């Protein structure tokens, strides 16, 4: 094959694969420049500059071209060029790390839906149920709620096709569609056993990533289920609504099973509770010019609106706080937990988090496909990397009074995961469980985050009220490697300049860290989920590489 042809093929493959930047939404970046001088992600109509010819591995590319030609000319069945090229791109990406991925048209659309928080659907939260999919809750003022669909209904068919044995993701794809299109939903009503059919029309569904309520004894409860474009502004709205009910004595921020999302959302949520101007997170890429420090400053969390945090009640900076995390808390959720923990702004309770300490950039390749590429590691304000180790809670509290329900993979369990130089030997933490394997799964109750059966939340409330915390053991020193201990001891003042002395952000009633002294949702729309959900599914998984995985799918399928 001529060298000219090889070069042409080289350019086709390499175009769009060499940019880098910070994990902002492609939509936001195509509209205006980020506040910090980060490299922008090209809009779909733009192209990356061609690499210098001397940097191209022509010998290797020639070998690739020979394989490509052999398949095209000699494979037993004809294969389209697009399929071969997409397979080649996926092959380049799949062995990099668990979070880099080529996004085809469907996967790219799913990612945009998860960050935008809007799509065409019916407005229901769903979860698996013995070979079927159960409706956990219809969302208020959606087609499902207006039609009379009830919590507990079992989806048996969609448009005449049986849903028995269908994977959850397949059911989601069938439920979603263009706004204004019709769908026939067949359900079995658990309370009566009757089979019911509903003729519905899909509408715009807005996923609510923030929910809140005031618990007894003036304890505010705020749950963030994922970090989307609207998460920061929605949090501000909820905090103002809580303020209208009176100043709370304490606040529980629930980040359990939160798979993460947009970096700007994590910075905004952190900034709601921290002093202005102090460090929230830093990122470091292989090129120091692409390394950044992000602060509790509107320039780092606002894109297309005014500062949504400027009118927050003063108590948001001082109210005693507990942050709840578990193995399903990842990425942006770990950034928030790490920032509040490092600045001594909150007590972190629950289980060690997932351990995803890397940043991904979504680079549009054209209108319908994109590359999700790991470009940096992130560090908490004290300089800690939580990659493959996770956020270690100040007080370990199990999912239930009997122990943790399930064992799920953490970052350290995933093939090709990035290493953590701070962790030291045996510093990485894999999935664990404290429930004996021979205990029947049906004996372990799946509860609603924020409900009366939520053991960890009950202990968080006890902590804020100065009551004994059941099962609230402090983290044993032996769980931390020497390098982790050194990272914990780094001066926050050196990292943030204006962080102040540890504990000074606690206000008049600081939260004690002594062990003897724990959804998603408001009351109308509980977020049912197993307390230890499968980890976020932006890692490589057989079924779905881009959607957050949780027992209950985000509201509004």
C-alpha positions as CSV (number, residue, x, y, z in Angstrom):
1,X,0.0,0.0,0.0
2,X,1.3,3.4,-0.9
3,X,2.6,5.7,1.9
4,X,0.1,8.4,0.8
5,X,-2.8,6.1,1.5
6,X,-1.4,5.2,4.9
7,X,-1.1,8.8,5.8
8,X,-4.7,9.5,4.7
9,X,-5.9,6.6,6.9
10,X,-3.7,7.9,9.7
11,X,-5.3,11.3,9.6
12,X,-8.8,9.8,9.6
13,X,-8.1,7.8,12.7
14,X,-6.1,10.4,14.6
15,X,-8.4,13.4,14.0
16,X,-10.3,14.4,17.1
17,X,-8.3,12.1,19.4
18,X,-5.5,14.4,20.6
19,X,-7.2,17.3,22.4
20,X,-7.3,17.6,26.1
21,X,-9.1,19.8,28.7
22,X,-11.3,19.8,31.8
23,X,-14.6,17.8,32.2
24,X,-17.0,20.6,31.4
25,X,-20.2,20.0,29.4
26,X,-19.5,20.3,25.6
27,X,-22.6,22.4,25.3
28,X,-21.4,25.0,27.8
29,X,-18.0,25.1,26.3
30,X,-19.3,25.6,22.8
31,X,-21.2,28.7,24.0
32,X,-18.6,30.6,26.0
33,X,-15.1,30.3,27.3
34,X,-14.6,28.7,30.8
35,X,-13.7,31.1,33.6
36,X,-10.3,29.4,34.0
37,X,-7.9,29.2,31.1
38,X,-8.6,25.6,30.3
39,X,-8.3,24.2,26.8
40,X,-11.8,24.1,25.2
41,X,-13.4,21.0,23.7
42,X,-14.0,21.6,20.0
43,X,-17.6,21.9,18.9
44,X,-18.7,19.1,16.6
45,X,-18.2,21.1,13.4
46,X,-14.5,21.8,14.2
47,X,-11.5,19.5,13.6
48,X,-8.3,18.9,15.5
49,X,-5.1,20.1,13.8
50,X,-3.3,17.4,11.9
51,X,-0.3,16.0,13.8
52,X,3.2,16.6,12.5
53,X,4.1,13.9,10.0
54,X,7.3,13.0,11.9
55,X,5.2,12.1,15.0
56,X,3.1,9.5,13.2
57,X,4.0,5.9,13.7
58,X,3.9,5.0,10.0
59,X,5.2,1.5,10.4
60,X,2.5,0.6,12.9
61,X,-0.2,2.4,10.9
62,X,0.9,0.5,7.8
63,X,0.4,-2.8,9.7
64,X,-3.1,-1.6,10.8
65,X,-3.9,-0.7,7.2
66,X,-2.9,-4.2,6.0
67,X,-5.2,-5.8,8.6
68,X,-8.0,-3.4,7.6
69,X,-7.5,-4.2,3.9
70,X,-7.4,-8.0,4.6
71,X,-10.7,-7.9,6.5
72,X,-12.4,-5.7,3.8
73,X,-11.2,-8.0,1.0
74,X,-11.2,-11.5,2.5
75,X,-13.6,-11.8,5.5
76,X,-16.3,-14.3,4.9
77,X,-19.0,-11.7,4.9
78,X,-19.0,-8.0,3.8
79,X,-18.3,-5.5,6.5
80,X,-19.1,-1.8,6.3
81,X,-16.2,0.7,6.6
82,X,-18.0,2.5,9.5
83,X,-18.2,-0.7,11.6
84,X,-14.5,-1.4,11.1
85,X,-13.4,2.1,11.9
86,X,-15.6,2.2,15.0
87,X,-14.3,-1.1,16.2
88,X,-10.7,0.1,15.6
89,X,-11.4,3.3,17.7
90,X,-12.9,1.2,20.5
91,X,-9.9,-1.0,20.5
92,X,-7.6,2.0,20.9
93,X,-9.5,3.3,23.8
94,X,-10.6,0.2,25.7
95,X,-7.2,-0.7,27.3
96,X,-6.3,2.8,28.4
97,X,-8.3,2.8,31.7
98,X,-11.8,1.9,32.9
99,X,-13.3,5.3,32.2
100,X,-12.0,6.2,28.7
101,X,-14.4,5.2,26.0
102,X,-15.6,5.8,22.5
103,X,-19.2,6.9,22.6
104,X,-21.4,5.8,19.6
105,X,-24.5,7.7,18.8
106,X,-26.7,6.0,21.4
107,X,-24.1,6.2,24.2
108,X,-23.3,9.9,23.4
109,X,-27.0,10.7,23.5
110,X,-27.3,8.9,26.9
111,X,-24.4,10.9,28.3
112,X,-26.0,14.2,27.1
113,X,-29.3,13.2,28.7
114,X,-27.5,12.4,32.0
115,X,-25.8,15.8,32.2
116,X,-28.6,17.9,30.8
117,X,-31.2,16.2,33.0
118,X,-34.0,16.3,30.3
119,X,-35.4,13.8,27.9
120,X,-38.6,12.5,26.4
121,X,-40.2,9.9,28.7
122,X,-43.1,9.1,31.0
123,X,-41.8,10.3,34.4
124,X,-41.2,7.2,36.5
125,X,-38.4,5.8,38.7
126,X,-37.8,2.1,38.2
127,X,-35.8,-0.7,39.6
128,X,-35.3,-4.5,39.1
129,X,-37.8,-6.9,40.6
130,X,-37.5,-10.7,40.2
131,X,-37.1,-10.8,36.5
132,X,-39.2,-7.8,35.8
133,X,-38.9,-4.0,36.3
134,X,-40.9,-2.4,39.1
135,X,-42.1,1.2,39.2
136,X,-40.7,2.7,42.3
137,X,-42.4,6.1,42.0
138,X,-44.1,8.2,39.4
139,X,-42.9,11.8,39.3
140,X,-45.4,14.5,40.1
141,X,-47.0,16.2,37.1
142,X,-45.7,13.8,34.5
143,X,-47.7,11.5,32.0
144,X,-47.2,8.5,34.3
145,X,-48.5,10.3,37.4
146,X,-51.5,11.9,35.6
147,X,-52.5,8.5,34.1
148,X,-52.7,6.9,37.6
149,X,-49.6,4.7,37.5
150,X,-48.8,3.6,41.1
151,X,-45.6,2.8,43.1
152,X,-45.2,-1.0,43.1
153,X,-46.7,-1.6,39.6
154,X,-44.7,-4.2,37.7
155,X,-44.0,-3.4,34.0
156,X,-45.0,-6.5,32.0
157,X,-45.1,-5.1,28.5
158,X,-44.3,-2.1,26.3
159,X,-46.2,-1.7,23.0
160,X,-47.3,-5.3,23.2
161,X,-43.8,-6.7,23.8
162,X,-43.2,-8.7,27.0
163,X,-40.6,-7.1,29.3
164,X,-40.1,-10.3,31.3
165,X,-36.4,-11.0,31.7
166,X,-35.4,-7.8,29.9
167,X,-32.3,-6.0,31.3
168,X,-33.1,-2.7,33.0
169,X,-31.3,-0.7,30.4
170,X,-33.4,-2.2,27.6
171,X,-36.6,-1.3,29.4
172,X,-35.3,2.3,29.8
173,X,-34.6,2.5,26.1
174,X,-38.2,1.3,25.3
175,X,-39.7,3.8,27.7
176,X,-37.8,6.8,26.4
177,X,-38.5,8.4,23.0
178,X,-39.3,11.6,21.2
179,X,-41.6,14.0,22.9
180,X,-45.1,13.7,21.6
181,X,-44.9,10.0,20.6
182,X,-47.3,7.4,21.9
183,X,-46.5,4.3,24.0
184,X,-48.7,1.5,25.5
185,X,-47.5,0.5,28.9
186,X,-48.8,-2.7,30.5
187,X,-48.4,-3.2,34.2
188,X,-49.4,-5.7,36.9
189,X,-50.8,-3.9,40.0
190,X,-49.3,-5.6,43.0
191,X,-52.1,-4.5,45.4
192,X,-54.8,-6.1,43.3
193,X,-53.1,-8.5,40.9
194,X,-54.9,-6.9,38.0
195,X,-53.3,-6.4,34.6
196,X,-53.7,-2.8,33.4
197,X,-52.9,-1.0,30.1
198,X,-52.1,2.7,29.8
199,X,-51.9,4.6,26.6
200,X,-49.5,7.5,27.2
201,X,-47.8,10.3,25.3
202,X,-44.1,11.0,26.1
203,X,-43.3,14.4,27.4
204,X,-40.2,16.4,28.4
205,X,-39.0,14.9,31.7
206,X,-36.7,16.9,33.9
207,X,-34.6,14.7,36.3
208,X,-34.3,16.3,39.7
209,X,-30.8,15.6,41.0
210,X,-31.4,17.5,44.3
211,X,-34.1,16.8,46.9
212,X,-34.6,18.0,50.4
213,X,-36.8,17.9,53.5
214,X,-36.7,19.1,57.1
215,X,-36.4,16.2,59.6
216,X,-37.6,16.3,63.2
217,X,-35.6,18.4,65.6
218,X,-34.8,20.9,62.9
219,X,-32.2,18.7,61.0
220,X,-32.1,19.5,57.3
221,X,-31.7,16.6,54.8
222,X,-30.4,17.3,51.3
223,X,-29.8,14.5,48.8
224,X,-27.7,14.9,45.6
225,X,-28.2,11.9,43.4
226,X,-25.9,13.0,40.5
227,X,-24.1,16.2,39.3
228,X,-25.9,17.8,36.3
229,X,-26.0,21.2,34.7
230,X,-28.7,22.3,37.1
231,X,-27.5,20.6,40.3
232,X,-25.8,23.8,41.7
233,X,-28.7,26.1,41.1
234,X,-31.2,23.5,42.3
235,X,-29.3,23.0,45.5
236,X,-29.4,26.8,46.1
237,X,-33.2,26.7,45.6
238,X,-33.6,23.8,48.1
239,X,-31.4,25.6,50.7
240,X,-33.6,28.7,50.5
241,X,-36.7,26.6,50.8
242,X,-35.3,24.9,53.9
243,X,-34.4,28.4,55.3
244,X,-38.1,29.4,55.0
245,X,-38.9,26.7,57.5
246,X,-36.4,28.1,60.0
247,X,-32.7,27.9,60.6
248,X,-31.7,24.2,61.0
249,X,-29.6,22.9,63.9
250,X,-27.7,20.7,61.5
251,X,-27.6,19.5,57.9
252,X,-27.1,16.0,56.4
253,X,-25.7,16.0,52.8
254,X,-26.5,12.6,51.3
255,X,-24.1,11.6,48.5
256,X,-24.6,7.8,48.7
257,X,-24.9,6.1,45.4
258,X,-24.1,9.4,43.6
259,X,-22.0,8.3,40.6
260,X,-20.7,11.8,40.0
261,X,-21.1,14.0,36.9
262,X,-19.9,17.5,35.9
263,X,-16.9,19.0,37.7
264,X,-18.6,22.4,37.8
265,X,-21.5,20.9,39.7
266,X,-19.2,19.5,42.3
267,X,-17.4,22.8,42.7
268,X,-20.8,24.6,43.1
269,X,-22.1,22.2,45.7
270,X,-18.9,22.4,47.7
271,X,-18.9,26.2,47.5
272,X,-22.4,26.4,48.9
273,X,-21.0,25.3,52.3
274,X,-17.4,26.7,52.2
275,X,-15.9,30.1,52.6
276,X,-15.5,32.0,49.3
277,X,-12.2,31.7,47.6
278,X,-10.8,28.6,49.2
279,X,-9.7,25.5,47.3
280,X,-12.2,22.9,46.4
281,X,-10.1,20.6,44.1
282,X,-7.1,20.6,41.9
283,X,-6.4,18.7,38.7
284,X,-3.0,17.6,37.3
285,X,-2.5,16.3,33.8
286,X,0.6,15.1,32.2
287,X,1.2,18.6,30.8
288,X,1.6,21.1,33.7
289,X,-0.1,23.8,31.5
290,X,-3.3,21.8,31.8
291,X,-3.2,21.6,35.6
292,X,-5.6,23.8,37.5
293,X,-6.8,24.7,41.0
294,X,-10.6,25.3,41.3
295,X,-11.8,27.4,44.2
296,X,-15.2,28.2,45.8
297,X,-15.5,31.1,43.4
298,X,-18.3,31.8,40.9
299,X,-15.8,31.9,38.1
300,X,-15.2,28.2,38.6
301,X,-18.8,27.0,38.8
302,X,-20.9,29.4,36.8
303,X,-21.2,29.3,33.0
304,X,-24.3,30.9,31.6
305,X,-26.0,32.5,34.6
306,X,-25.4,34.7,37.5
307,X,-23.9,33.5,40.8
308,X,-26.6,31.2,42.1
309,X,-25.0,31.0,45.5
310,X,-24.7,34.8,46.3
311,X,-28.1,35.0,48.2
312,X,-27.8,31.8,50.3
313,X,-28.7,32.0,54.0
314,X,-25.6,32.8,56.1
315,X,-26.1,29.5,58.1
316,X,-25.0,27.4,55.1
317,X,-21.4,28.3,55.8
318,X,-21.5,27.5,59.5
319,X,-24.3,24.9,60.2
320,X,-22.9,21.6,61.6
321,X,-22.8,19.1,58.8
322,X,-22.6,15.3,58.2
323,X,-21.8,14.0,54.7
324,X,-23.0,10.4,54.0
325,X,-21.0,8.4,51.5
326,X,-20.8,4.7,50.5
327,X,-19.2,2.5,47.9
328,X,-21.5,4.0,45.2
329,X,-20.2,7.5,45.9
330,X,-17.8,8.3,43.1
331,X,-16.0,11.0,41.1
332,X,-17.7,14.4,41.6
333,X,-19.4,13.1,44.8
334,X,-15.9,12.3,46.2
335,X,-14.7,15.7,45.3
336,X,-17.4,17.3,47.4
337,X,-16.9,14.9,50.3
338,X,-13.1,15.4,50.1
339,X,-13.3,19.2,50.1
340,X,-15.7,19.3,53.1
341,X,-13.6,16.8,55.0
342,X,-10.2,18.5,54.3
343,X,-11.5,21.9,55.4
344,X,-13.0,20.3,58.6
345,X,-16.4,21.7,57.4
346,X,-18.3,18.4,57.9
347,X,-18.0,14.9,59.4
348,X,-17.9,12.3,56.7
349,X,-19.9,9.1,57.7
350,X,-20.8,5.8,56.1
351,X,-18.5,3.5,54.1
352,X,-15.3,4.2,52.1
353,X,-16.2,5.6,48.7
354,X,-15.6,4.2,45.3
355,X,-12.2,5.7,44.6
356,X,-12.4,7.4,41.2
357,X,-9.8,10.1,41.3
358,X,-9.6,11.0,37.6
359,X,-11.1,13.5,35.3
360,X,-12.6,12.7,31.9
361,X,-13.2,15.1,28.9
362,X,-16.0,14.5,26.4
363,X,-14.6,15.4,23.0
364,X,-17.2,15.6,20.2
365,X,-15.9,13.8,17.1
366,X,-18.9,14.8,15.0
367,X,-22.6,15.5,15.6
368,X,-23.3,12.0,16.9
369,X,-20.2,10.5,18.4
370,X,-17.6,11.5,20.9
371,X,-14.5,10.4,22.8
372,X,-14.5,10.3,26.6
373,X,-10.9,10.5,27.6
374,X,-9.1,10.5,30.9
375,X,-6.9,13.6,30.9
376,X,-6.1,14.4,34.5
377,X,-6.1,13.2,38.1
378,X,-7.7,15.3,40.8
379,X,-6.6,16.0,44.3
380,X,-8.5,17.2,47.4
381,X,-7.5,20.6,49.0
382,X,-4.9,18.9,51.3
383,X,-3.2,17.3,48.3
384,X,-4.7,13.8,48.7
385,X,-5.4,11.6,45.7
386,X,-8.3,9.2,46.3
387,X,-7.6,7.2,43.1
388,X,-8.3,3.5,43.9
389,X,-8.4,4.3,47.6
390,X,-11.6,6.4,48.0
391,X,-12.6,8.8,50.7
392,X,-12.2,7.3,54.1
393,X,-15.1,8.4,56.4
394,X,-14.4,10.0,59.7
395,X,-16.9,7.6,61.3
396,X,-17.6,4.2,59.7
397,X,-21.3,3.4,59.9
398,X,-22.6,0.3,58.1
399,X,-25.5,0.3,55.7
400,X,-27.8,-1.3,58.3
401,X,-27.6,-2.2,61.9
402,X,-26.6,-5.8,60.9
403,X,-23.8,-4.6,58.6
404,X,-23.3,-3.8,54.9
405,X,-25.8,-5.4,52.5
406,X,-23.7,-6.2,49.5
407,X,-20.2,-6.3,48.0
408,X,-19.7,-4.2,44.9
409,X,-16.6,-3.5,42.9
410,X,-14.6,-0.4,43.6
411,X,-12.1,1.4,41.3
412,X,-9.3,-0.9,42.5
413,X,-11.3,-3.9,41.2
414,X,-11.4,-2.6,37.7
415,X,-8.9,-3.8,35.0
416,X,-6.4,-1.2,33.9
417,X,-7.4,1.3,36.6
418,X,-4.9,4.2,37.2
419,X,-2.5,3.6,40.0
420,X,-2.1,5.9,43.1
421,X,1.5,6.7,44.0
422,X,0.3,8.0,47.4
423,X,-1.4,4.7,48.4
424,X,1.8,2.7,48.9
425,X,1.8,-1.1,49.0
426,X,-1.6,-2.6,49.6
427,X,-3.1,0.9,49.8
428,X,-5.7,0.3,47.2
429,X,-9.1,-0.9,48.5
430,X,-11.4,-3.3,46.8
431,X,-15.0,-4.2,47.4
432,X,-15.9,-5.7,50.7
433,X,-18.9,-6.9,52.6
434,X,-19.8,-7.6,56.3
435,X,-22.9,-9.6,55.7
436,X,-22.2,-13.4,55.7
437,X,-22.5,-15.0,52.2
438,X,-24.9,-17.7,53.5
439,X,-27.5,-15.1,54.7
440,X,-30.4,-15.0,52.3
441,X,-30.7,-11.9,50.1
442,X,-34.4,-11.6,50.7
443,X,-33.7,-11.3,54.5
444,X,-31.8,-8.1,53.8
445,X,-34.2,-5.2,53.5
446,X,-33.7,-2.7,50.8
447,X,-34.6,0.7,52.2
448,X,-35.3,4.2,50.9
449,X,-32.6,6.8,51.4
450,X,-34.0,9.4,53.7
451,X,-36.7,7.1,55.2
452,X,-37.4,6.1,58.7
453,X,-35.6,2.8,58.0
454,X,-32.4,4.5,56.9
455,X,-29.9,3.4,59.6
456,X,-27.0,5.6,58.4
457,X,-29.2,8.7,58.3
458,X,-30.4,8.0,61.8
459,X,-26.8,7.9,63.0
460,X,-26.0,11.1,61.2
461,X,-28.9,12.8,63.0
462,X,-27.7,11.4,66.3
463,X,-24.3,12.9,65.6
464,X,-25.7,16.3,64.9
465,X,-27.8,16.2,68.0
466,X,-24.9,15.1,70.2
467,X,-26.4,11.7,70.8
468,X,-24.4,8.4,70.7
469,X,-23.7,7.1,67.2
470,X,-24.5,3.4,67.0
471,X,-21.7,1.6,65.1
472,X,-19.9,4.8,64.5
473,X,-16.4,3.6,64.9
474,X,-13.6,6.0,64.0
475,X,-11.3,4.9,61.2
476,X,-8.5,2.7,62.5
477,X,-5.0,4.1,61.9
478,X,-3.8,0.9,60.4
479,X,-6.3,1.3,57.5
480,X,-4.2,4.2,56.2
481,X,-0.8,3.8,54.6
482,X,2.1,6.0,55.6
483,X,1.8,8.0,52.4
484,X,-2.0,8.5,53.1
485,X,-1.2,9.7,56.6
486,X,1.3,12.2,55.3
487,X,-1.2,13.5,52.8
488,X,-3.8,13.8,55.6
489,X,-1.3,15.9,57.6
490,X,-0.6,18.4,54.8
491,X,-1.4,21.9,55.7
492,X,-4.7,23.1,54.3
493,X,-3.5,26.6,54.6
494,X,-0.7,25.8,52.2
495,X,-3.1,24.4,49.7
496,X,-5.8,27.0,49.9
497,X,-4.3,30.1,51.5
498,X,-7.5,31.2,53.2
499,X,-8.8,28.0,54.7
500,X,-8.2,29.0,58.3
501,X,-7.7,26.7,61.2
502,X,-9.3,23.3,61.2
503,X,-12.8,23.5,62.6
504,X,-13.3,27.2,62.4
505,X,-16.0,26.8,59.7
506,X,-18.1,24.8,62.1
507,X,-19.9,27.7,63.6
508,X,-21.3,27.9,67.2
509,X,-22.0,24.2,67.4
510,X,-19.1,22.3,65.9
511,X,-19.6,18.7,64.9
512,X,-17.5,16.5,67.2
513,X,-15.4,13.7,65.8
514,X,-15.6,11.7,68.9
515,X,-17.1,8.2,68.3
516,X,-19.5,8.2,71.3
517,X,-21.3,11.5,71.0
518,X,-27.3,8.4,60.5
519,X,-33.7,9.3,48.4
520,X,-33.5,10.2,47.9
521,X,-35.7,12.7,48.7
522,X,-38.4,14.7,49.8
523,X,-41.4,12.9,51.3
524,X,-43.4,12.8,48.1
525,X,-40.7,11.4,45.8
526,X,-38.5,8.9,47.7
527,X,-35.4,7.7,45.9
528,X,-35.5,3.9,46.5
529,X,-32.2,2.2,46.2
530,X,-30.2,-0.5,47.8
531,X,-27.9,1.3,50.3
532,X,-24.8,0.0,48.5
533,X,-25.6,0.4,44.8
534,X,-23.4,-0.9,42.0
535,X,-20.7,1.7,41.3
536,X,-21.2,4.3,38.6
537,X,-21.3,2.8,35.1
538,X,-19.0,5.1,33.2
539,X,-16.4,2.4,33.6
540,X,-16.3,-0.3,31.1
541,X,-19.2,-2.7,31.6
542,X,-20.7,-5.3,29.3
543,X,-24.1,-3.6,29.1
544,X,-23.7,0.2,29.4
545,X,-20.5,2.2,29.6
546,X,-22.0,5.6,30.1
547,X,-25.1,5.6,32.3
548,X,-25.0,5.8,36.1
549,X,-25.9,2.4,37.4
550,X,-28.1,2.1,40.4
551,X,-30.9,-0.2,41.5
552,X,-33.3,2.7,40.9
553,X,-32.9,4.4,37.6
554,X,-32.9,8.3,37.7
555,X,-36.4,9.7,37.7
556,X,-38.4,10.0,34.6
557,X,-37.9,7.1,32.2
